[in-house]
Amino acid sequence: MASLKSSPRLLHPSYRRLCQRAFATTARRQAELIRIVEVGPRDGLQNEKTSIPVETKIELVNRLAKTGLRTIEAGSFVHPRWVPQMANSSKILEHVLQSPPPSPNPITYQWLLPNSKGLDNFFAAFDASPSTQSTADTGYPTPPPSPATDNGPALNTSSQDPNAMPSSTSGVDAMSQSRSQSQSQSQSPSPTSPPTHEVSIFLAATESFSKTNTNCSIAESLARFSPLISSARARDIRVRAYISVALGCPFEGPDVNPHRVAELAADLLEMGADEISVADTTGMGTAPRTAELLRTLTAAGIKNEDLALHFHDTFGQALLNTTVALEHGIRTFDSAVGGLGGCPYSPGATGNVATEDLVYCLHSLGAQTGVDLEAVSRVGEWIMGELGRPNESRAGKATLAGLRNR
């Protein structure tokens, strides 16, 4: 594709069409409501070396469903030869379909697919369940309600920035807000409606990572996913698309061309993707480069509501980059309970930003997530114990320590 360093909207056909079409995503979220996509059961577990029993994976999904999360990436239909840990995802899907985990709110479950064969396997498992019904949806589930108590006008970091987040005055306020949100949820969650299901696809922002991760070029990946997106949408299944290594590649270094990422986002939206998750797979992203990437995406005509950010915390920059994205107007973020994660094809990359840390950070800024910090901290401690690994979430450990000292 042509270089987009100058006047990208004029040079790339997809950019010119962006202003003329309505993307599939129609849901609009209030500025103070943040949607968290929990990727622990899939992205978090896929890099574990020891085989994890399917019962443990199902229990993880069940526990996460009770925390107030509304979107959970539960598994992947990748060939087990490439990602052995995901070999039993069909059993997890079967469980969710036949025995939906009790939850205080409707949940959307996401399933990663590598190609059309993966979609066929997903549909085979999906259609085999007697409980399967249409997943037609007009948007993401309704966000959690704002608190009934009016605490007065929220503070902004800038009175001139409509995307600036309100803020709590202290970490204690953040803890209190999390406790208040948890108390508003049912003590014994029950499903309010059947869960919905979405599929996810993935491609890379660099040729080197694409060939290593998917054994094909970026152009070949796009061609491979076009019929998959069409098939999913024909069944009223929403499609999420990941763009990996958007802020740093293990083979090509940290300076990934942001215009290339914008090209791919435009192409994927034009193909019918409902949401683009821009992923810092290696954790190389910094605040300045995150801001530059987001400005480039905006200049290309990509709307904030069509984007999610996916940060790994390899260099401890995930929460800083999250605040940069918040100031830009992004309102959807991926995370993994306990800081689970890594990438089999990204040497040295550590886990995703911990869901507990992300929730604590967002609540400290006055944002609403609907997630119970105490509940998700307990889940993080439990799954790390099951895996025999230390808990990577500072906020989770501090929250649990506080509970034990009450």
Secondary structure, 3 states (H helix, E strand, C coil): CCCCCCCHHHHCHHHHHHCCCCCCCCCCCCCCECEEEECHHHHHCCCCCCCCCHHHHHHHHHHHHCCCCCEEEEEECCCCCCCHHHCCHHHHHHHHHHCCCCCCCCCEEEEECCCHHHHHHHHHHHHHCCCCCCCCCCCCCCCCCCCCCCCCCCEECCCCCCCCCEECCCHHHHHHHHHHHHHHCCCCCCCCCCCEEEEEEEEECCHHHHHHHHCCCHHHHHHHHHHHHHHHHHCCCEEEEEEECCCCECCCECCCCHHHHHHHHHHHHHHCCCEEEEEECCCCCCHHHHHHHHHHHHHCCCCHHHEEEEEECCCCCHHHHHHHHHHHCCCEEEEEHHHCCCCCCCCCCCCECEHHHHHHHHHHCCCECCCCHHHHHHHHHHHHHHHCCCCCCHHHHHHHHHHHCC
